[in-house]
Amino acid sequence: MNHFIIDFDSTFTQVEALDELARISLKSHPDREQIYQQIEDLTNLAMEGKLSFSESLEGRVKLLQANREHLKLLVTHLKKKVSTSFSRNTIFFKNHADEVLIVSGGFKEFITPVVTEYHIKKENIYANTFVFDEDGNIIGYDRDNPLSKEGGKVILLKELNLQGDIYGIGDGYSDFQLKESGLIKKFFAFTENIERKSVAEKADHITPSFDEFLYINKLPRAISYPKNRIKCLVAGNVDEEALAQMRKEGYNIRHKDKIEAEYLQEAGVLLCAEDTQPTSEQLQNAGRLKVIGIFGKVQSRKLAEVACDNGIIVFDDPKYNPRNVDFIPKRVIAFMNEGKTHTSCNFPDLQPPRVSNAHRLIHIHKNVPGILAKINEVFANHNINIVGEFLVTNPQIGYVITDVNTGYDPEVLNELKTIAHTIKFRLLY
């Protein structure tokens, strides 16, 4: 049996919990900014391997001045700070509940209520525990816990003596120590929230998202293809707030003043200002491009039609308001994640509901009779049950979304791609 050892701070969550606890407990302290900085410095020195973990932990706990009420506030805060790629992959945790272990130098008091909402078993959570006085103030921690010591994760794993292949995922030096000790098969440096170069350069793989880890290891996941592998070309003056939304989704952003052919050919997503739209000719050579988001009005009807002929959806914003920068990113993200085409200027309108425990396939084809029958024939020949199916058309294309409730065979995908008049085919999740 495989085992997956997952860190908590800056991995399962976007933040360092003790740093966040300090901001809660010291909110009214006159020297709070100075103490925050001390705690952050101690955290970073330990994560980079420049200070022993035990020294860092002791120093941080002393500075906290926290109690049980502060911990309640922290838990509420952390539940909103689960890393994006972890929060969308509950299917993995549900299917591998016996194999996932949270191993952290943090504390069970705030880790357990956060991760158990993701099907992670309490008995598979390994972390430190606080010591409280009779008034509920934190006065220390259990020093007998191996995770309170330098090299604690290594000590713990030796005690657990897990059988089978073990994979470690984390952002810090204590996570790399598991690989260094020879106790785990591979170490994945998780960089979605922070990249520590001293750790990343020693990892077997750098994983910018949990989706990437699942994809590499062919494990069940919420999306079929990691966003960090999809290049998003940004052309012209596009608001940074809009780009932040795409970065949060995990897209690989490349920003240029104008559209250049070599970058357009690599792009899966194009975001552009109104005055830097692609030409119809440029779209003919953009084989990977799936969606265009224009911050303004589409330049010409021909551009929208050529994009449609090539299976590229276009979202524009004729009433573009610089203060409403999330309109286009939201439409692009909804299409890439769910297949929704609402408000597109060149695709027929479709807003399918998300279906749980199903695979979603998108088929774009020329609007000729009989294509849907051929799609369904492929599923029937492979005994695949259709959970839901949606077909919408315009004069140029037919747009089909099919949800199926069984695993898919690569041969099925190949057959769907080769149906006559197919323009584009995509497996969404």
Long-range contacts (C-beta under 8 A, 24 or more apart in sequence): 1-98, 1-99, 1-163, 1-164, 2-99, 2-164, 2-165, 2-166, 2-167, 3-99, 3-100, 3-101, 3-162, 3-164, 3-165, 3-166, 3-167, 4-96, 4-99, 4-100, 4-101, 4-166, 4-167, 4-169, 5-101, 5-103, 5-153, 5-157, 5-166, 5-167, 5-168, 5-169, 5-170, 5-175, 5-178, 5-184, 6-100, 6-101, 6-102, 6-103, 6-169, 6-170, 7-102, 7-103, 7-104, 7-169, 7-170, 7-171, 7-172, 7-174, 7-175, 7-190, 8-102, 8-104, 8-106, 8-111, 8-114, 8-115, 8-127, 9-104, 9-105, 9-106, 9-171, 9-172, 10-47, 10-171, 10-172, 10-190, 10-193, 10-194, 11-83, 11-169, 11-170, 11-171, 11-175, 11-190, 11-193, 12-82, 12-83, 12-86, 12-102, 12-114, 12-115, 13-78, 13-81, 13-82, 13-83, 13-114, 14-81, 14-82, 14-83, 14-84, 14-192, 14-193, 15-78, 15-81, 15-193, 16-40, 16-43, 17-74, 17-78, 17-106, 17-107, 17-110, 17-111, 18-43, 18-60, 18-61, 18-64, 18-106, 18-107, 19-43, 20-74, 20-77, 20-78, 20-81, 21-64, 21-66, 21-70, 21-71, 21-74, 21-110, 22-60, 22-63, 22-64, 22-66, 24-66, 24-70, 24-73, 24-74, 24-77, 25-64, 25-65, 25-66, 25-67, 25-70, 26-64, 26-65, 29-65, 35-63, 38-63, 39-63, 39-64, 46-105, 46-172, 46-173, 46-174, 47-171, 47-172, 47-173, 47-174, 47-196, 47-199, 48-172, 48-173, 48-196, 48-198, 48-199, 49-173, 49-176, 49-198, 49-199, 52-150, 53-105, 53-149, 53-150, 53-151, 53-152, 53-174, 54-148, 54-149, 54-150, 54-152, 55-150, 57-105, 57-128, 57-141, 57-148, 61-130, 61-138, 61-140, 61-141, 64-138, 66-137, 66-138, 67-132, 67-135, 67-136, 67-137, 67-138, 68-132, 68-136, 69-136, 71-109, 71-110, 74-110, 75-110, 75-113, 75-114, 78-110, 78-114, 79-113, 79-114, 79-117, 82-114, 82-118, 83-192, 83-193, 83-210, 84-192, 84-209, 84-248, 84-249, 84-250, 85-192, 85-209, 85-210, 85-211, 85-212, 85-250, 86-118, 86-210, 87-118, 88-211, 88-222, 88-223, 89-210, 89-211, 89-214, 89-221, 89-222, 90-118, 90-119, 90-222, 91-220, 91-221, 91-222, 91-357, 92-214, 92-219, 92-220, 92-221, 93-118, 93-119, 93-120, 94-119, 95-220, 96-219, 96-220, 97-121, 97-124, 98-124, 100-124, 101-125, 101-126, 102-126, 102-127, 103-127, 103-147, 103-153, 103-156, 103-157, 104-128, 104-147, 105-147, 105-148, 105-152, 105-153, 105-174, 107-141, 126-156, 151-177, 153-177, 153-178, 154-178, 154-181, 154-183, 157-181, 157-183, 157-184, 158-183, 167-217, 169-207, 169-210, 169-213, 171-195, 171-196, 171-199, 172-196, 172-199, 173-198, 173-199, 175-199, 176-202, 176-203, 179-203, 179-204, 188-213, 192-250, 208-250, 209-250, 211-250, 221-429, 222-429, 223-337, 223-428, 223-429, 224-427, 224-428, 224-429, 225-427, 226-250, 227-251, 227-252, 227-336, 228-252, 230-268, 230-269, 230-336, 231-263, 231-266, 231-267, 231-268, 231-269, 231-288, 232-267, 232-268, 232-269, 232-270, 232-271, 233-259, 233-263, 233-264, 233-266, 233-267, 233-269, 233-270, 233-271, 234-270, 234-271, 234-272, 235-259, 235-270, 235-271, 235-272, 235-273, 235-276, 235-278, 236-272, 236-273, 236-275, 236-276, 237-273, 237-276, 238-271, 238-272, 238-273, 238-295, 239-295, 239-322, 239-325, 241-325, 241-326, 242-271, 242-295, 242-325, 242-326, 242-328, 242-329, 243-271, 245-326, 245-329, 245-330, 245-333, 246-271, 246-329, 246-332, 246-333, 249-333, 249-336, 261-285, 264-289, 269-293, 269-332, 269-336, 271-295, 271-328, 271-329, 271-332, 274-299, 274-320, 277-303, 278-303, 279-303, 280-306, 283-307, 283-310, 283-312, 284-310, 286-310, 286-312, 290-335, 290-336, 290-424, 290-426, 291-315, 291-332, 291-335, 291-336, 293-328, 293-329, 293-331, 293-332, 294-328, 295-320, 295-325, 295-328, 296-320, 298-345, 298-346, 304-345, 304-346, 305-346, 305-396, 307-346, 308-346, 308-347, 308-394, 308-396, 308-397, 309-396, 309-397, 309-423, 310-423, 310-424, 311-364, 311-397, 311-423, 311-424, 313-341, 313-344, 313-346, 313-347, 314-344, 314-345, 314-346, 314-347, 315-343, 315-344, 315-345, 316-345, 337-428, 338-428, 339-401, 339-428, 341-392, 341-399, 346-394, 347-394, 347-397, 347-399, 348-392, 348-393, 348-394, 348-397, 348-399, 349-392, 350-390, 350-392, 350-399, 350-401, 352-388, 352-390, 352-401, 352-403, 353-388, 355-387, 355-388, 355-403, 357-405, 358-387, 358-388, 358-403, 358-404, 358-405, 359-403, 359-404, 359-405, 359-406, 359-407, 359-408, 359-427, 359-428, 359-429, 360-401, 360-402, 360-403, 360-427, 360-428, 360-429, 361-401, 361-402, 361-403, 361-404, 361-408, 361-413, 361-416, 361-425, 361-426, 361-427, 361-428, 362-399, 362-400, 362-401, 362-424, 362-425, 362-426, 362-427, 362-428, 363-398, 363-399, 363-400, 363-401, 363-402, 363-416, 363-419, 363-422, 363-424, 363-425, 364-397, 364-398, 364-399, 364-400, 364-422, 364-423, 364-424, 364-425, 365-397, 365-398, 365-400, 365-419, 365-421, 365-422, 365-423, 366-396, 366-397, 366-398, 366-421, 366-423, 367-393, 367-394, 367-395, 367-396, 367-397, 367-398, 368-398, 368-421, 371-398, 371-400, 371-419, 371-421, 372-398, 372-400, 374-419, 374-420, 375-400, 375-402, 375-416, 375-419, 378-412, 378-415, 378-416, 378-419, 379-404, 379-412, 382-409, 382-411, 382-412, 384-408, 384-412, 397-423
